[in-house]
Amino acid sequence: MTVRPANVAPSCAPPRIHYVCSKVGSGLIVGIAMDSKQYPVTHTEAEWRQLLSPEQFRIMRAHGTEPPGSCALNHEKRAGAFFCAGCGQKLFASAHKFDSGTGWPSFNDPVPGAVETATDRSLGMVRTEVHCSRCGSHLGHVFDDGPPPTHRRYCINGVAMNFQPE
């Protein structure tokens, strides 16, 4: 079982670290499994802490989640694009943003190649985590309950993005 506790910051990519727990007898053994994925943009944990606000670091590097309705980007309706707050990569065009009623900015399609996914088994459920393909920063999750034509809902933490109007 892979566990990513919100209060424990994994080492910054690359490589990604997953905490692996195994039950042995009446005890619990915690080990670390590392992905071999190398991202084009890398920083040490100290550098990420300098580049990001404490809230951004908690969400983007430690796989946290912002409270629903807490980010102004949820209400952004201007034409433009949303970029990764960690590396500046263009992630989503405003034409693909929609109001999902969840309290987080939602999109039905990312810029091609801008995001990657991984299985997230935290919080006792299985979800699909979305991260930036350039720096590996956690962005949010994707669900199959969005509007046509993709029927996807990329539910993204607003603090993980910057908006640039056209």
Backbone as a chain_set.jsonl record, in Angstrom:
{"seq": "MTVRPANVAPSCAPPRIHYVCSKVGSGLIVGIAMDSKQYPVTHTEAEWRQLLSPEQFRIMRAHGTEPPGSCALNHEKRAGAFFCAGCGQKLFASAHKFDSGTGWPSFNDPVPGAVETATDRSLGMVRTEVHCSRCGSHLGHVFDDGPPPTHRRYCINGVAMNFQPE", "coords": {"N": [[0.848, -1.162, 0.0], [0.655, 2.21, -0.877], [1.497, 5.157, 0.744], [1.093, 8.584, 1.27], [1.641, 10.726, 3.509], [0.195, 13.847, 4.45], [1.549, 15.505, 6.181], [4.205, 14.919, 5.952], [6.893, 15.759, 4.105], [7.874, 14.603, 1.028], [11.048, 13.85, -0.527], [12.182, 16.136, -2.971], [11.376, 16.093, -6.441], [13.658, 15.187, -9.111], [14.29, 12.012, -7.484], [10.841, 10.869, -7.269], [9.336, 10.145, -4.161], [7.729, 7.533, -2.504], [5.962, 6.47, 0.293], [5.97, 3.322, 1.56], [4.004, 1.004, 3.107], [3.928, -1.931, 5.037], [2.261, -4.585, 6.587], [3.453, -6.517, 9.145], [3.147, -9.223, 11.016], [2.106, -8.089, 14.127], [3.005, -5.585, 13.781], [3.944, -2.57, 11.934], [5.712, -1.955, 9.078], [7.568, 0.559, 7.608], [8.676, 1.56, 4.541], [10.599, 2.914, 1.798], [9.882, 3.611, -1.518], [11.227, 4.445, -4.613], [10.562, 6.353, -7.498], [11.977, 6.22, -10.763], [11.779, 8.297, -12.427], [12.955, 11.074, -14.117], [12.796, 14.519, -14.101], [12.687, 17.351, -16.312], [12.992, 19.869, -15.049], [14.486, 20.435, -12.038], [14.966, 20.747, -8.501], [16.519, 21.2, -5.318], [15.164, 20.321, -2.092], [15.424, 22.545, -0.4], [15.742, 24.597, -2.287], [13.241, 24.469, -3.58], [11.655, 25.278, -1.433], [12.412, 27.927, -1.246], [11.555, 28.939, -3.689], [8.782, 28.554, -3.724], [5.728, 29.454, -2.002], [4.946, 28.725, 1.484], [2.425, 27.386, 1.5], [2.154, 26.614, -1.199], [4.372, 24.887, -1.368], [3.578, 22.86, 0.414], [1.374, 21.809, -0.945], [2.241, 21.33, -3.645], [4.71, 19.961, -3.499], [4.522, 18.25, -1.317], [2.211, 16.926, -1.763], [-0.294, 17.927, -0.897], [-3.602, 19.399, -0.343], [-5.502, 22.239, -1.171], [-7.966, 24.121, 0.71], [-11.382, 23.775, -0.378], [-12.769, 26.274, -2.52], [-11.031, 28.28, -1.765], [-9.266, 29.622, -3.432], [-8.625, 32.282, -5.659], [-8.354, 31.753, -8.372], [-10.264, 29.902, -8.968], [-12.454, 31.336, -9.704], [-11.676, 32.647, -11.961], [-12.307, 33.952, -15.107], [-11.415, 35.089, -17.425], [-10.015, 35.182, -20.785], [-7.145, 33.278, -21.491], [-4.26, 31.617, -20.119], [-3.248, 28.934, -17.922], [-0.521, 28.332, -15.85], [2.127, 26.256, -14.554], [3.001, 26.8, -11.232], [5.407, 26.067, -10.256], [7.322, 25.712, -12.306], [6.62, 27.157, -14.556], [5.519, 26.02, -16.833], [3.072, 25.82, -19.414], [-0.123, 24.711, -18.657], [-2.986, 24.516, -18.857], [-5.524, 25.794, -21.029], [-7.702, 28.599, -20.861], [-10.067, 28.217, -22.245], [-10.768, 25.611, -21.789], [-11.617, 25.476, -19.219], [-14.05, 24.995, -16.641], [-16.957, 25.456, -14.536], [-17.171, 23.384, -11.984], [-18.437, 23.203, -9.61], [-17.166, 22.231, -7.403], [-15.364, 23.698, -5.932], [-12.751, 23.931, -6.644], [-10.511, 24.953, -9.271], [-11.436, 23.71, -12.418], [-10.885, 21.691, -15.279], [-11.377, 20.387, -18.61], [-9.509, 19.373, -20.306], [-6.024, 19.136, -20.632], [-3.136, 21.059, -21.78], [-1.567, 19.462, -24.473], [0.703, 16.957, -23.46], [1.488, 18.339, -21.161], [0.81, 17.511, -18.587], [1.123, 14.689, -16.378], [0.082, 11.502, -15.085], [-0.508, 9.581, -12.079], [-1.151, 6.75, -9.989], [-2.949, 7.267, -7.056], [-3.227, 6.242, -3.869], [-3.88, 7.262, -1.43], [-5.611, 8.348, 1.555], [-7.43, 6.263, 1.824], [-8.633, 5.598, -0.585], [-8.745, 5.08, -4.18], [-7.379, 7.125, -6.539], [-6.673, 9.217, -9.417], [-3.804, 10.878, -9.626], [-2.59, 14.065, -10.687], [0.225, 15.518, -12.126], [2.763, 17.982, -12.919], [4.397, 17.636, -15.989], [6.883, 18.62, -16.439], [8.212, 19.455, -14.073], [7.34, 17.757, -12.096], [5.668, 18.517, -10.025], [2.916, 18.209, -7.8], [-0.388, 18.653, -8.841], [-3.161, 18.153, -8.669], [-6.077, 16.169, -9.095], [-7.579, 13.88, -11.486], [-10.77, 13.121, -12.758], [-13.395, 11.015, -14.058], [-15.829, 12.358, -14.583], [-16.481, 14.644, -15.944], [-17.575, 17.258, -18.292], [-18.772, 16.721, -21.726], [-16.469, 17.156, -24.486], [-14.602, 15.33, -23.495], [-15.224, 14.19, -21.054], [-13.772, 14.352, -18.78], [-12.604, 15.595, -15.64], [-10.333, 17.658, -14.599], [-9.304, 18.387, -11.628], [-7.895, 20.891, -10.055], [-5.494, 22.22, -7.81], [-5.632, 25.566, -7.042], [-3.472, 27.172, -6.109], [-1.324, 25.935, -7.208], [-0.983, 26.91, -9.671], [-0.387, 29.651, -11.968], [-2.025, 32.406, -13.477], [-2.182, 33.724, -16.737], [-3.397, 36.352, -18.477], [-4.773, 36.763, -21.846]], "CA": [[0.0, 0.0, 0.0], [1.435, 3.433, -0.939], [0.948, 6.184, 1.62], [1.766, 9.872, 1.204], [1.044, 11.565, 4.54], [0.247, 15.268, 4.137], [2.456, 16.214, 7.069], [5.571, 14.486, 5.698], [7.282, 16.2, 2.775], [8.801, 13.706, 0.356], [12.128, 14.531, -1.213], [11.696, 16.781, -4.176], [11.669, 15.377, -7.681], [13.622, 13.751, -9.063], [13.188, 11.132, -7.834], [9.668, 10.954, -6.403], [9.4, 9.162, -3.082], [6.448, 7.044, -2.003], [6.121, 5.726, 1.536], [5.341, 2.027, 1.376], [3.761, 0.385, 4.406], [3.594, -3.351, 5.01], [1.933, -5.131, 7.895], [4.215, -7.72, 9.457], [2.692, -9.625, 12.355], [1.296, -7.041, 14.749], [3.674, -4.306, 13.563], [3.866, -1.931, 10.64], [7.028, -1.607, 8.557], [7.492, 1.629, 6.625], [9.84, 1.632, 3.675], [10.529, 3.953, 0.782], [10.065, 3.185, -2.904], [11.515, 5.635, -5.387], [10.406, 6.315, -8.946], [13.206, 6.585, -11.449], [11.431, 9.397, -13.332], [13.778, 12.275, -14.051], [12.067, 15.636, -14.686], [13.584, 18.36, -16.889], [13.248, 20.917, -14.058], [14.694, 19.855, -10.712], [15.51, 21.605, -7.453], [16.61, 20.566, -4.004], [14.048, 20.709, -1.223], [15.679, 23.921, 0.054], [15.454, 25.501, -3.407], [11.782, 24.517, -3.748], [11.101, 26.083, -0.337], [12.673, 29.332, -1.564], [10.783, 29.304, -4.873], [7.345, 28.435, -3.487], [5.213, 29.853, -0.687], [4.741, 27.522, 2.312], [1.225, 26.659, 1.053], [2.484, 25.976, -2.468], [5.262, 23.758, -1.111], [2.773, 21.803, 1.035], [0.501, 21.21, -1.956], [2.93, 20.897, -4.861], [5.833, 19.067, -3.238], [4.138, 17.269, -0.297], [0.952, 16.324, -2.221], [-1.426, 18.388, -0.098], [-4.771, 19.931, -1.04], [-5.991, 23.495, -0.601], [-9.394, 24.038, 1.042], [-12.244, 24.145, -1.511], [-13.249, 27.65, -2.543], [-10.06, 29.2, -1.15], [-8.368, 30.235, -4.411], [-9.265, 33.197, -6.609], [-8.351, 31.194, -9.73], [-11.499, 29.147, -9.177], [-13.434, 32.263, -10.294], [-11.066, 33.317, -13.121], [-13.096, 33.692, -16.314], [-10.827, 35.769, -18.581], [-9.272, 34.376, -21.754], [-5.727, 33.208, -21.16], [-3.731, 30.28, -19.851], [-2.824, 28.612, -16.566], [0.845, 27.827, -15.888], [2.635, 25.638, -13.332], [3.652, 27.756, -10.331], [6.739, 25.576, -9.94], [8.299, 25.793, -13.402], [6.148, 28.037, -15.615], [4.996, 25.307, -18.004], [1.653, 26.015, -19.703], [-0.853, 23.503, -18.298], [-4.375, 24.517, -19.319], [-6.072, 26.991, -21.67], [-8.954, 28.985, -20.203], [-11.195, 27.682, -23.023], [-11.09, 24.273, -21.282], [-11.995, 25.598, -17.803], [-15.487, 25.021, -16.411], [-17.342, 25.504, -13.127], [-17.613, 22.044, -11.588], [-19.154, 23.291, -8.342], [-16.398, 21.539, -6.361], [-14.546, 24.629, -5.16], [-11.403, 23.956, -7.213], [-10.505, 25.166, -10.717], [-11.624, 22.445, -13.133], [-10.624, 21.74, -16.716], [-11.689, 19.1, -19.223], [-8.414, 18.909, -21.146], [-4.787, 19.899, -20.458], [-2.289, 21.265, -22.951], [-0.949, 18.155, -24.764], [2.016, 16.675, -22.89], [1.81, 19.197, -20.029], [0.61, 16.83, -17.306], [1.216, 13.233, -16.315], [-0.745, 10.982, -14.003], [-0.026, 8.458, -11.274], [-2.175, 6.229, -9.094], [-2.877, 7.806, -5.697], [-4.015, 5.386, -2.975], [-3.953, 7.893, -0.112], [-6.933, 8.635, 2.121], [-8.293, 5.096, 1.772], [-9.329, 5.471, -1.868], [-7.866, 5.086, -5.347], [-7.648, 8.251, -7.434], [-5.607, 9.474, -10.377], [-3.112, 12.129, -9.317], [-2.075, 14.809, -11.836], [1.409, 16.316, -11.808], [3.392, 18.668, -14.037], [5.349, 16.756, -16.68], [8.193, 19.279, -16.523], [8.902, 19.523, -12.776], [6.829, 16.723, -11.21], [4.868, 19.061, -8.931], [1.526, 17.767, -7.661], [-1.353, 19.677, -9.234], [-4.501, 17.788, -8.227], [-6.528, 14.84, -9.519], [-8.478, 13.863, -12.631], [-11.917, 12.227, -12.578], [-14.137, 10.745, -15.303], [-17.194, 12.86, -14.444], [-16.524, 15.981, -16.533], [-18.482, 17.462, -19.426], [-18.286, 16.319, -23.046], [-16.323, 15.885, -25.171], [-13.63, 14.41, -22.876], [-15.828, 13.623, -19.842], [-12.769, 14.4, -17.708], [-12.567, 16.777, -14.775], [-9.036, 17.877, -13.961], [-9.589, 19.17, -10.436], [-6.539, 21.37, -9.831], [-5.264, 23.179, -6.738], [-5.369, 26.877, -7.628], [-2.153, 27.72, -5.758], [-0.316, 25.253, -8.004], [-0.967, 27.537, -10.999], [-0.438, 31.096, -12.185], [-2.839, 32.719, -14.656], [-1.69, 34.79, -17.628], [-4.459, 36.708, -19.432], [-4.334, 36.991, -23.237]], "C": [[0.898, 1.231, 0.0], [0.748, 4.496, -0.109], [1.765, 7.449, 1.44], [1.157, 10.781, 2.257], [1.233, 13.043, 4.218], [1.259, 16.009, 4.998], [3.912, 15.796, 6.9], [5.922, 14.867, 4.273], [8.244, 15.198, 2.154], [9.945, 14.507, -0.241], [11.614, 15.058, -2.531], [12.199, 16.082, -5.414], [12.9, 15.97, -8.348], [14.465, 13.234, -7.912], [12.014, 11.36, -6.898], [9.788, 9.862, -5.362], [7.984, 8.813, -2.665], [6.749, 6.258, -0.741], [5.322, 4.44, 1.419], [5.222, 1.35, 2.739], [3.375, -1.074, 4.213], [3.311, -3.816, 6.424], [2.692, -6.441, 8.062], [3.857, -8.112, 10.886], [1.785, -8.556, 12.924], [1.911, -5.662, 14.549], [3.494, -3.79, 12.157], [5.274, -1.51, 10.244], [6.84, -0.528, 7.502], [8.784, 1.657, 5.851], [9.639, 2.718, 2.648], [10.775, 3.322, -0.583], [10.254, 4.44, -3.739], [11.255, 5.394, -6.864], [11.735, 6.703, -9.566], [12.973, 7.741, -12.415], [12.338, 10.598, -13.074], [13.025, 13.394, -14.773], [13.05, 16.659, -15.236], [13.932, 19.493, -15.924], [13.344, 20.258, -12.689], [15.274, 20.902, -9.777], [15.668, 20.767, -6.196], [15.399, 20.996, -3.196], [14.216, 22.151, -0.761], [15.371, 24.928, -1.053], [13.955, 25.608, -3.658], [11.167, 25.388, -2.662], [11.336, 27.574, -0.557], [11.798, 29.808, -2.721], [9.279, 29.375, -4.623], [6.97, 29.011, -2.123], [5.068, 28.59, 0.16], [3.517, 26.712, 1.878], [1.48, 25.952, -0.277], [3.388, 24.769, -2.254], [4.473, 22.586, -0.542], [1.931, 21.077, -0.008], [1.303, 20.582, -3.093], [4.041, 19.88, -4.621], [5.494, 17.988, -2.215], [2.755, 16.682, -0.565], [-0.246, 16.68, -1.335], [-2.575, 18.852, -0.979], [-5.179, 21.226, -0.362], [-7.472, 23.335, -0.242], [-10.247, 24.443, -0.167], [-12.714, 25.59, -1.384], [-12.261, 28.68, -2.044], [-9.199, 29.953, -2.152], [-9.137, 31.085, -5.411], [-9.301, 32.626, -8.023], [-9.582, 30.336, -10.011], [-12.536, 30.014, -9.901], [-12.889, 32.989, -11.524], [-11.813, 32.942, -14.4], [-12.508, 34.366, -17.562], [-10.153, 34.77, -19.528], [-7.797, 34.416, -21.385], [-5.314, 31.776, -20.911], [-3.264, 30.173, -18.406], [-1.486, 27.878, -16.646], [1.232, 27.216, -14.547], [3.362, 26.693, -12.499], [5.071, 27.322, -9.988], [7.762, 25.791, -11.04], [7.852, 26.671, -14.566], [5.618, 27.345, -16.858], [3.499, 25.587, -18.173], [0.933, 24.696, -19.494], [-2.23, 23.418, -18.938], [-4.706, 25.848, -19.99], [-7.403, 27.31, -21.002], [-10.185, 28.477, -20.949], [-11.627, 26.306, -22.524], [-11.459, 24.277, -19.796], [-13.526, 25.617, -17.702], [-15.759, 25.041, -14.909], [-17.935, 24.154, -12.746], [-18.435, 22.064, -10.306], [-18.417, 22.633, -7.19], [-15.619, 22.476, -5.459], [-13.096, 24.685, -5.614], [-11.504, 24.277, -8.698], [-10.561, 23.816, -11.432], [-11.496, 22.666, -14.633], [-10.985, 20.392, -17.314], [-10.574, 18.585, -20.119], [-7.169, 19.757, -20.871], [-4.137, 20.198, -21.809], [-1.608, 19.925, -23.232], [0.477, 18.041, -24.198], [2.368, 17.454, -21.634], [1.682, 18.512, -18.673], [0.786, 15.332, -17.479], [0.38, 12.783, -15.136], [-0.048, 9.827, -13.291], [-1.177, 7.996, -10.397], [-1.91, 6.741, -7.684], [-3.799, 6.964, -4.82], [-4.108, 5.972, -1.563], [-5.408, 8.081, 0.308], [-7.924, 7.496, 1.967], [-9.085, 4.94, 0.489], [-8.305, 5.461, -2.991], [-8.318, 6.224, -6.255], [-6.496, 8.364, -8.427], [-5.042, 10.862, -10.105], [-2.587, 12.74, -10.609], [-0.876, 15.616, -11.372], [1.981, 16.927, -13.086], [4.432, 17.756, -14.668], [6.751, 17.345, -16.732], [8.951, 19.285, -15.198], [8.401, 18.495, -11.765], [5.973, 17.223, -10.065], [3.433, 18.549, -8.97], [0.604, 18.927, -7.993], [-2.739, 19.403, -8.679], [-4.821, 16.376, -8.675], [-7.423, 14.969, -10.746], [-9.533, 12.781, -12.397], [-12.651, 12.09, -13.91], [-15.588, 11.21, -15.215], [-17.353, 14.28, -14.997], [-17.477, 16.068, -17.708], [-17.912, 16.899, -20.726], [-17.356, 17.415, -23.589], [-15.403, 14.891, -24.453], [-14.2, 13.633, -21.698], [-14.813, 13.54, -18.702], [-12.929, 15.686, -16.925], [-11.199, 16.798, -14.101], [-9.281, 18.875, -12.837], [-8.235, 19.614, -9.872], [-6.49, 22.37, -8.675], [-4.872, 24.527, -7.36], [-3.992, 27.426, -7.317], [-1.033, 27.038, -6.522], [-0.163, 25.886, -9.386], [-0.855, 29.056, -10.901], [-1.242, 31.312, -13.455], [-2.21, 33.871, -15.423], [-2.809, 35.131, -18.59], [-3.891, 36.927, -20.835], [-4.155, 38.468, -23.478]], "O": [[1.827, 1.298, 0.805], [-0.457, 4.711, -0.244], [2.995, 7.401, 1.454], [0.242, 11.543, 1.945], [2.303, 13.45, 3.767], [1.776, 17.044, 4.58], [4.773, 16.274, 7.638], [5.319, 14.358, 3.329], [9.324, 14.965, 2.698], [9.821, 15.716, -0.438], [10.709, 14.48, -3.132], [13.306, 15.544, -5.437], [13.169, 17.158, -8.169], [15.301, 13.98, -7.401], [12.172, 11.976, -5.844], [10.286, 8.774, -5.65], [7.141, 9.694, -2.495], [7.69, 5.465, -0.711], [4.112, 4.482, 1.198], [6.219, 1.15, 3.433], [2.586, -1.405, 3.328], [4.043, -3.477, 7.354], [2.59, -7.348, 7.236], [4.216, -7.424, 11.841], [0.81, -8.157, 12.288], [1.405, -4.675, 15.082], [2.96, -4.482, 11.291], [5.947, -0.794, 10.985], [6.028, -0.693, 6.592], [9.865, 1.766, 6.431], [8.599, 3.377, 2.639], [11.749, 2.594, -0.779], [9.505, 5.405, -3.58], [11.664, 4.377, -7.422], [12.523, 7.43, -8.962], [13.884, 8.123, -13.149], [12.461, 11.068, -11.943], [12.653, 13.234, -15.935], [14.139, 16.821, -14.685], [15.041, 20.023, -15.97], [12.405, 19.603, -12.236], [15.977, 21.819, -10.202], [15.013, 19.736, -6.043], [14.692, 21.93, -3.574], [13.242, 22.904, -0.733], [14.806, 25.99, -0.79], [13.444, 26.698, -3.918], [10.25, 26.161, -2.939], [10.543, 28.398, -0.103], [11.351, 30.955, -2.729], [8.583, 30.175, -5.249], [7.792, 29.051, -1.208], [5.066, 27.487, -0.386], [3.561, 25.482, 1.886], [1.062, 24.808, -0.457], [3.194, 23.734, -2.892], [4.67, 21.445, -0.961], [1.794, 19.855, 0.048], [1.067, 19.431, -3.46], [4.281, 19.022, -5.47], [6.103, 16.919, -2.229], [2.185, 16.016, 0.299], [-1.102, 15.837, -1.063], [-2.53, 18.718, -2.202], [-5.203, 21.313, 0.865], [-8.16, 22.5, -0.83], [-9.875, 25.358, -0.902], [-13.016, 26.068, -0.29], [-12.615, 29.851, -1.909], [-8.46, 30.854, -1.754], [-10.165, 30.665, -5.942], [-10.188, 32.976, -8.801], [-9.904, 30.074, -11.17], [-13.391, 29.498, -10.622], [-13.566, 33.858, -12.074], [-11.937, 31.764, -14.734], [-13.062, 34.219, -18.652], [-9.775, 33.668, -19.128], [-7.268, 35.463, -21.012], [-5.928, 30.838, -21.42], [-2.933, 31.167, -17.76], [-1.334, 26.925, -17.411], [0.712, 27.626, -13.509], [4.238, 27.395, -13.005], [5.857, 28.124, -9.484], [8.937, 26.026, -10.758], [8.639, 26.91, -15.482], [5.297, 28.011, -17.842], [2.75, 25.59, -17.196], [1.314, 23.677, -20.071], [-2.603, 22.385, -19.494], [-4.225, 26.9, -19.568], [-8.145, 26.405, -20.621], [-11.245, 28.321, -20.343], [-12.745, 25.876, -22.809], [-11.598, 23.218, -19.184], [-14.208, 26.178, -18.56], [-14.894, 24.684, -14.109], [-19.055, 23.822, -13.134], [-19.058, 21.064, -9.95], [-18.979, 22.487, -6.105], [-15.25, 22.103, -4.346], [-12.293, 25.412, -5.028], [-12.492, 23.907, -9.333], [-9.822, 22.893, -11.089], [-11.936, 23.679, -15.176], [-10.916, 19.368, -16.633], [-10.672, 17.476, -20.644], [-7.256, 20.985, -20.879], [-4.537, 19.66, -22.841], [-1.109, 19.301, -22.296], [1.328, 18.901, -24.426], [3.45, 17.254, -21.082], [2.364, 18.885, -17.719], [0.623, 14.785, -18.57], [0.012, 13.591, -14.284], [0.863, 9.193, -13.824], [-2.083, 8.775, -10.098], [-0.789, 6.66, -7.182], [-5.015, 6.974, -5.007], [-4.386, 5.245, -0.609], [-6.319, 7.979, -0.514], [-9.133, 7.725, 1.977], [-10.094, 4.235, 0.461], [-7.138, 5.792, -2.781], [-9.472, 6.283, -6.682], [-5.475, 7.691, -8.291], [-5.703, 11.878, -10.322], [-2.186, 12.019, -11.522], [-0.938, 16.312, -10.359], [1.717, 16.45, -14.19], [5.256, 17.168, -13.966], [7.708, 16.634, -17.039], [10.173, 19.141, -15.177], [8.977, 18.37, -10.684], [5.583, 16.432, -9.206], [2.816, 18.466, -10.033], [0.783, 20.039, -7.497], [-3.427, 20.333, -8.258], [-3.964, 15.493, -8.646], [-7.963, 16.041, -11.016], [-9.238, 11.689, -11.912], [-12.536, 12.952, -14.781], [-16.484, 10.532, -15.718], [-18.239, 15.024, -14.577], [-18.111, 15.081, -18.081], [-16.714, 16.631, -20.819], [-17.481, 18.555, -23.141], [-15.428, 13.705, -24.781], [-13.72, 12.546, -21.377], [-14.978, 12.75, -17.772], [-13.331, 16.72, -17.459], [-10.945, 16.05, -13.157], [-9.444, 20.071, -13.081], [-7.512, 18.81, -9.282], [-7.339, 23.257, -8.575], [-3.899, 24.613, -8.11], [-3.389, 28.082, -8.166], [0.103, 27.511, -6.492], [0.678, 25.462, -10.18], [-1.187, 29.656, -9.879], [-1.165, 30.519, -14.394], [-1.766, 34.86, -14.84], [-3.158, 34.311, -19.439], [-2.711, 37.23, -21.006], [-3.79, 38.874, -24.582]]}, "num_chains": 1, "name": "protein.A"}
